[in-house]
Amino acid sequence: MRKNYFLVCCLACIISGIIIGALCTFESRKQFNTELSALAEKPIFKKYIHGHRFEYSKDTIKVYLSLDEAFNDLSKMDRYIQLSMFHKGLRYNLKNTYTLTPANNHLFKKDIQLCAKIGTVEYLFRNVKQHKEATYVTTGLLKINNERLTEMEVIRSPEIKKYYSPFIQDKTSNGHLEKDVFAYMVRFFNKMTLNFSAINAKTDYNSLLEAITNKFGICEEEIKEIYIKWMLIPT
């Protein structure tokens, strides 16, 4: 009798685990699609993105974008920037939207790849050296058929300045230039992490926040706003 009871309990646990796992997977897919759709509707992306779907696996999420033909007419730099901003924004939103739901908070850690095809032109954008815990560590790579464009090439290009020009003179609530705050943020982080070789996602944020607050006298919310505003452009 006890043996039968034990077997029934084990079977019930297994079935419950399968059901819970299926529900978590369903919920994860739903949450991912919600963020994907919301981001695609933003004016900066809506001009070129007319649809999307995704394939979900254990470690990878492939996002297939339906892009307007006009996307092909952009410079390589512009195409990189568009896909880089979309990729960074998606990972950032996934991490910060679902921090209270551990079952879904793994989404931003996956290898998210952006794929598209316009006529004979194929695109693939991904983060080739992604730090799973830190959305601010990026090494983007764009493949356009057999051509490659890396984040380092974009950063070193003089064209990068034009993407900052609309808000280059924007100031904080107490009069500091946002570009100075962001530049300090980058320098401090690089020094603290030995140029990304010693990242500690659990403590780096608080250390960086304290340093910026002490130097510029601005609050956490304003620091976040500056980060979100400037981080979308490769730095």
C-alpha positions in Angstrom: 0.0 0.0 0.0 2.8 2.4 1.0 4.7 1.5 -2.2 1.6 2.3 -4.4 1.2 5.6 -2.5 4.8 6.5 -3.1 4.6 5.7 -6.8 1.4 7.8 -7.1 3.1 10.7 -5.4 6.2 10.4 -7.7 4.0 10.3 -10.7 2.0 13.3 -9.5 5.2 15.3 -9.0 6.5 14.4 -12.4 3.2 15.4 -14.1 3.1 18.7 -12.1 6.7 19.5 -13.1 5.8 18.9 -16.8 2.8 21.1 -16.5 4.6 23.9 -14.7 7.5 23.7 -17.1 5.1 24.0 -20.1 3.3 27.0 -18.5 6.6 28.8 -17.8 7.7 28.2 -21.4 4.4 29.5 -22.7 4.6 32.5 -20.4 8.2 33.2 -21.4 7.2 33.2 -25.1 4.3 35.5 -24.4 6.4 38.0 -22.5 9.1 37.9 -25.2 6.6 38.6 -27.9 5.1 41.4 -25.8 8.4 43.2 -25.5 9.3 42.5 -29.1 6.0 43.9 -30.4 6.2 47.0 -28.2 9.8 47.8 -29.3 8.9 47.3 -33.0 6.1 49.9 -32.6 8.4 52.7 -31.5 8.7 55.4 -34.3 12.4 54.9 -34.7 11.9 51.2 -35.7 8.4 51.2 -37.1 9.5 53.0 -40.3 11.5 49.9 -41.3 10.0 47.0 -39.3 6.7 45.8 -40.7 6.4 42.4 -38.9 8.3 39.8 -36.9 8.3 36.3 -35.6 10.7 34.3 -33.5 12.0 30.8 -32.9 12.7 29.8 -29.4 15.2 27.2 -28.3 17.2 26.4 -25.2 20.0 28.9 -25.5 19.0 30.9 -28.6 16.1 33.1 -29.8 16.1 33.9 -33.5 14.0 36.9 -34.3 13.0 37.2 -37.9 12.2 40.8 -38.9 10.2 41.8 -42.0 12.0 44.9 -43.1 10.9 47.5 -45.6 12.9 47.6 -48.9 14.0 51.1 -48.0 16.2 49.5 -45.3 18.6 48.4 -48.1 19.1 52.0 -49.2 20.5 53.0 -45.8 24.3 53.2 -45.4 25.9 50.2 -43.7 26.5 52.3 -40.6 22.8 53.2 -40.4 21.7 49.6 -40.9 24.1 48.6 -38.1 22.9 51.3 -35.8 19.2 50.4 -36.4 19.7 46.7 -35.6 22.1 47.4 -32.7 19.6 49.8 -31.1 16.8 47.2 -31.5 19.0 44.4 -30.1 20.2 46.4 -27.1 16.8 47.8 -26.3 15.2 44.4 -26.4 17.7 42.8 -24.0 17.5 45.8 -21.7 13.7 45.8 -21.6 13.6 42.0 -21.0 16.0 42.3 -18.1 14.3 45.2 -16.4 10.7 44.5 -17.0 10.6 41.0 -15.5 13.0 41.3 -12.5 10.2 40.1 -10.2 9.4 37.0 -12.2 12.5 34.7 -12.1 10.9 32.2 -14.5 10.9 34.8 -17.2 14.0 36.8 -16.3 16.3 34.4 -18.1 15.1 35.7 -21.5 17.7 38.5 -21.8 20.5 36.0 -21.1 19.8 34.0 -24.3 21.7 34.5 -27.6 19.2 36.8 -29.3 19.8 36.9 -33.0 18.1 39.3 -35.5 17.6 37.9 -38.9 16.1 39.4 -42.0 16.0 39.1 -45.8 15.2 41.7 -48.4 15.4 40.3 -51.9 18.8 38.8 -52.2 20.2 40.6 -49.2 20.4 38.7 -46.0 21.0 40.2 -42.5 22.2 38.6 -39.3 22.9 40.7 -36.2 24.0 39.2 -32.9 26.2 39.9 -29.8 29.2 37.7 -30.4 30.7 38.1 -26.9 27.6 38.5 -24.8 27.8 38.7 -21.0 24.7 36.9 -19.8 24.2 39.0 -16.7 25.1 42.4 -18.0 23.1 44.0 -20.8 25.5 46.9 -21.0 28.4 44.7 -22.3 28.0 44.3 -26.0 30.1 43.2 -29.0 27.8 43.5 -31.9 28.4 42.0 -35.3 26.3 42.6 -38.4 26.5 40.3 -41.4 25.2 41.5 -44.7 25.5 38.5 -47.0 29.2 37.8 -46.9 30.2 41.2 -45.5 30.8 41.9 -41.8 30.6 45.1 -39.8 31.8 45.0 -36.2 30.9 47.3 -33.3 34.6 48.4 -33.0 34.5 49.5 -36.7 31.4 51.6 -35.9 32.9 53.1 -32.8 36.0 54.2 -34.6 34.1 55.7 -37.6 33.9 59.5 -37.6 30.2 59.1 -38.7 29.3 58.0 -35.2 29.1 61.6 -34.1 26.0 62.3 -36.2 24.0 59.9 -34.1 24.7 61.9 -30.9 24.2 65.3 -32.4 20.4 65.7 -31.6 21.1 65.6 -27.9 24.8 66.5 -27.6 24.0 69.7 -25.7 21.4 68.2 -23.4 21.9 68.8 -19.7 21.1 67.2 -16.4 18.7 68.7 -13.9 21.6 70.5 -12.2 23.3 71.8 -15.3 25.9 69.1 -16.2 26.2 68.0 -19.8 24.7 64.6 -20.2 27.6 63.6 -22.6 30.1 64.3 -19.7 28.1 62.1 -17.4 27.9 59.3 -19.9 31.6 59.6 -20.8 32.5 59.4 -17.1 30.2 56.4 -16.7 32.0 54.6 -19.5 35.5 55.5 -18.2 34.7 54.5 -14.7 33.1 51.2 -15.7 36.0 50.3 -18.0 38.5 51.0 -15.2 36.4 49.2 -12.5 36.1 46.0 -14.7 39.6 46.2 -16.2 38.1 46.8 -19.6 35.3 44.2 -19.2 37.6 41.4 -18.0 36.4 41.4 -14.4 32.7 42.0 -14.5 30.5 41.4 -11.4 26.9 42.1 -12.3 25.8 41.9 -8.7 28.0 44.8 -7.4 29.1 46.8 -10.5 25.8 48.7 -10.8 25.8 50.0 -7.2 29.5 51.0 -7.4 28.9 52.9 -10.6 25.8 54.5 -9.3 27.6 55.7 -6.2 30.5 57.1 -8.2 28.2 59.1 -10.6 26.0 60.4 -7.8 29.0 61.6 -5.8 30.6 63.3 -8.8 27.6 64.9 -10.5 25.0 65.1 -7.7 22.1 63.5 -9.7 19.7 60.8 -8.5 19.5 57.2 -9.6 16.4 57.8 -11.8 18.2 60.5 -13.8 21.3 58.4 -14.2 19.1 55.6 -15.6 17.5 58.0 -18.1 20.8 59.2 -19.3 22.1 55.6 -19.6 19.0 54.5 -21.6 19.2 57.5 -23.8 22.9 57.2 -24.7 23.5 53.4 -24.4 21.5 52.6 -27.6 24.2 54.1 -29.7 27.4 52.0 -29.8 30.0 53.5 -27.3 
